[in-house]
Amino acid sequence: MKKYEIPVSDENKKLMFKALNNGLVDFKSHFENIHSSFNNGYGLVSWSFIYNRIYHDTPSANALSLKAKRGGWPIAFLLDKETGFLYAFVKKKNFIHRQKTVNRNRTLYYLQGLSSFNRGMEFEIPTAQLNPHQVSMDLGMNQSEKDNMLTSILHEYKEQVKRFCIVLFDTYKDEIVEFGAVLTNENLDDFYEENWNNIIEVDYKDINNTQITENDQHDIPLEFNIELDEVKESKS
C-alpha cells in the first residue's frame, strides 16, 4: 500500500499557519496598550481574532472558508473543494483534554460528530503509519439522527465533505512552536498524524510577542447545534 499523506499542499498549509499566527499577532496588538491589575484570561477573545484571520485569510482558488456556530460561539472551518477535506483548528492542549474526557461526558462534541466522515479511513492507510486506536465506537445514534446533526452543522455543504482533519497547534510565549494535523474517529482517537513543523518560518523565531494566556473555556462541550451563518469564497 502506498504511503499516505493528507492531500493538502504546502501552500495551503502556509495559509493556515499564517492565519493562526496573524490572529495571535492581532490579539497582542489590540491589547498591548491596555494595562490592568487583574488578568482573568483572554482565551475566548483571542480565538475571535484567530477565527477572523482563518475566515478572511485562508480562502484560495480551491478552498472555502466556512463560518458556523457551536452553541452561541462562532467558529471557522476551511473546506477544500477539490479533496472534500474539512479542516478545523484546535489548540493541542485542548484537544488532548477532550480526548481524556470524551468517554466520561455524555455530551457529544462537535469534533466527534465531524469525525464520523473518517469512518473506515484507517483501512486506507498503511498499518505502519497508524497510531493505536479504537476502530469503531457505538455512539447510540442511528444513521438518521447522525445525518440530521451533520446537516445542522454544514447545511448544503455536507455533501461536499468527504473527510475531516483537525489542525493542531501549540504556542510558547506567543510563538507557534508546534504545528500539524490529525485524523480522528468518533472516539477522538487520532489514528493518523502529520508533523507540519517545517512550515513554521525560519524568521518566525525573531518575533517578540507577549505571552497569551489561553482560556480552556474555548473548548466548551457542544451538542450538534452548530448553524452555518455564512460561507465566504475568495474573490479573484
N, C-alpha and C positions, 0 to 999 in steps of 0.2 A: 504494500500500500504506500502511495506517495506521501511524503512528509506534508503535514498540514500547516497552513498559516491562515490567520484571519484575513479575508480578502479586502484589505484596506491599504491604500497607497501611502507612501511616506509623506506625500504632500498633504493628504487629509489628516494624518497623524500630527503633522506640524500645525495644521489649522486648529486641531483640538487642543494641543499643548499651548499654543499662543493664546487661545481664548481663555483657558484656565489661568494662565499666567497674567494676562491683561486684566482679568477680573480681580485678581488679588491686588494688582497694582492700583486699579481704580478704587478699590476699597480703602487701601492705605492712603491714597491721595485725598480721598474725601474726608478722612478723619484725622489726618496728620496734624492739623492745627487746632484740634479740639482736645483740651486738657481737662481732665476730671479727676476728682479724688476717689471716685468709685468706678470700677470697671467690672461689670457683671457679664461681660462677654458680648460679642457682636456676631455670633455664629450665623443666625438667620439673615442678618443684614449683609454679611459677606457673601452669602450664597445668592442674594439678589444681584449683586454685581457680577458674580461668576456666571449665573444663568443668562444675564443680559448680554454678556460677551458671547456665550455659546450661541445664543439665539441670533445675534446680529452678525457675528464674525465667521461662523463655520459654514454657511451655505456655499455650495460651489455648483458647477455645471451639472453634477450628478448627485447632489445631496440637498435634502430639505431640512430646515430647522423647524421643529415642532414645539409649540407652546401648549402645555397642558396643565391641569391642576391635580394635585394629590391632596384630597381633602380641601382645605382652604388655601393651600400654598401652591404658587405657580412653580413649574419645573420645565426644563428644556431638554429635548432629545434631538438626536441627529439621525436622519433616515437616509441611508444610501440607496438611491433608486435603482442602481444597476445590480447590486448584490442582494438587496432586500434586508440588509443588516440594520437593526435599530440599535443606537448607541445611547446609553445612559451614563451619567457622570457621578461618581461617588467617592467620598474620602475613604481611603483604605481602612483606617481605624474604625470607621462607622460600619463598613461592610463586614469586617471581622466580628464586630459586636452583634450584628444581625445574624450572622451565621451561628453564633453561640446561643442566641435566644429564640431562633425560629421554631424549635420544637417545644418550647416552654410557653409559647403565647399562641392563643387560638386565632388572633388577628392575622390576616393574610397580608403580607407586604406587597407593594406593587412590583418589587423586583422578582418575587416568586411567581406572580402571575405572568409577567412578561417572559420569564424563563421557560414557560411552557412551550415557547416557539423552538426551544432547543431539544425537545423530546426526540430521542433516538440519535441525536447528533454524535454521541460518544462512539457510535459504531462506524462513523465516517472518519474517525481519527485513529492513527496507528496507536496500538496499546502502549507502546513505549513512551508516547507523548502525553498520556493521560495521567492525571492526579488520582489518588484514591477517592472514590465517590460512591454514593448510593445510586444505583441505576434507576430506580423508579420510586415514586412516592405517592401514596394514596391521600389526596387532599380532601376526600369526602365530597367531591363535586362531580356532578355528571357533566357531559360534554356541553349540553345546552346552557347550563349555568356558567361554565367557563367562557363559552362564546359570548354570552351576554356581558360578562365582565370585561373581556378584552375589547369588545365593541364600544363599551362606555369609555375606555381609555383612548382608543385610536380612531374610533368612528370609521369613516370611509377609507382610512389608510391602513386598516387592519389587514386587508387582502394583500397589501404590498410588502408586509413584514414577513420575512422568511426565517430569520434568526435574530437572536438578541445578545448583545455584548455589553458588558459593564466596563467602562473605562475607569481605572483606579489611579489615584494619585496620593502622594503623601508629601507633607511640607515640613521644613525645619527653618525657623526664623524667616518665614515668608518665602522661602525658596522651595520650589518643587524639586524634591530630591529623589522621588520615585514616580515612575510613570509607566503604565502598562494596561493590560486588558485581560479579562477572564470571561470564559463561557460557563454558565451555571445551569443547573437543573432546578426543579421546583423546590428542592430542599435547600437551595442556595449552596450546594456543593460546587466549588469551582473545579470542574473536571478537566479544564484546559486553561492554561495561562500563557501569556506572552509578555516578555520584558521589552518595553519600548524606551528604555533609558537613553538609547543612542539618539533619540530625537531631542533630548534636552540640549539646548545650545551651549557651545563651549563658553561663550562670554556671559552666559547666564549667571555664573558664579560671581561676577562682578557687581551684580545688582545688590544694592544695600537697602533692604527693606526692614520695616519694623514688624516684629512677630505678630501674627494674627492668632488670637485665641479662638479655637473652634468651639462651637456650642453643639453638643451632641443632640440637642433638640432638633437639629436639621433632619435627622432620620427618624421622625416620628412614625409609629405604626400606621399603615394605610390599608384600608379596605378598598376594594376595587370601585372607587367612585371618582376616578380621575375623569375630568371632562375636557375635551380638546377645545381650547379657546380660539386658537389662531394658528395658522400654518403659513410660514413665510418662505417663498422661493427666492433665491438670489436673482437679481436683475442684471441682465447683460449691460 
